[in-house]
Amino acid sequence: MQFTTTGSVPRLDLTLMIEVIETLRAEWAALQFAPDGNVINPLTSQPVDTLRLAEGRHRASGARYEIVTRTPVMAVDPEQQSALQAELLTATDIDWDEYGRRLTEITVPTGEISESRTTFTLRHDDARTLAVTVADPSGLWSVDVDIVHGRLPRVQLAGRLDATKMLMAEGTPTFLARRLGGTGTGTATIDLGTIERAGGGTLAEGSGRLNRFSADGSATVRTTARSWDVEGQAELTGTGLGRLVLRFMRRRIQTAADAAVAQWWDGVPSTVVGAQTAIREAERLIEQEGGLARVVHHTLWEEGYADRMEATYPPESKAAELG
């Protein structure tokens, strides 16, 4: 199966994004860690347990970091979910977007906190490149990330997923997990510098394999004074049973893909307007707060800083309402 699309995106001023990337690189280089490995908050000089240097020396090859993520556990009210599902069973045409919205409305926090860990192993870090392997400690997945620095970076990704182990971890019976799972692999290259380069080039390309299915795709961009003209293409293939599945599902997959792409292009104008507004608001905040470095530093390290800034410098639309 093949998919293609073309369209134009109005150009945005990328100056602020470029400056933010440089500022984040400086923040990374300046990190300090306590003897127990926990990162030190530079504003309070106190250790924080959400980032830990577990092995090695900061920025040295072989250094291993752990990030701890804590999120509230959410659950759907069972009675309301049953009522919603019963309503869907009698519907002649299911609006899945509406179903998702209503399901979100009846999902509430349980009061419990879920904790997960992700490891980062540094392979290389200097003025030109940053190479790191991001992985799940239990071995479910891993991604090699190689970043070539520039005004805008080029990012290369190579990932591996143990779908069998992941399905079993979710409670899928072993025989079924082995049948549906397997090892998934994928690679991708994203060259953000292309959107500034005269004439453009290949913005992104990638490929992936999982079980009996394979996918390849690319996106090229032609840069003009006013827009980024994008052309994308992808191919989905299957072997054995996968080929049979694609043969029977071809029309449904094609229709869903065409609808999703059309919806994305329809949303581009409003997305661009929103991005332009966000850039103006960020520039206003940065100027009034004393510079980009201060804003980035406090956003990273001061709890509640971002919320306080939003209240102090409300978005243009909210400011107009208040004014």
Secondary structure, DSSP 8 states (H G I E B T S, - for coil): -EEEEEEEEE----HHHHHHHHHHHHHHHT--B-TTSEEEETTTTEEEEEEEEEES-TTSTT-EEEEEEEEEEEEE-HHHHHHHHHHHHT-SS--HHHHHHHHHHTEEEEEEEEEEEEEEEEEEESSSEEEEEEE-TTSSEEEEEEEE-SSS-EEEEEEEEEHHHHHHHTT--HHHHHHH--EEEEEEEEEGGGGTSTT-EEEEEEEEEETTEEEEEEEEEEE-SSEEEEEEEEEEEE-THHHHHHHHHHHHHHHHHHHHHHHHHHHHHHHHHHHHHHHHHHHHHHHHHT-HHHHHHHHHHSTTHHHHHHHHS--HHHHHHH-
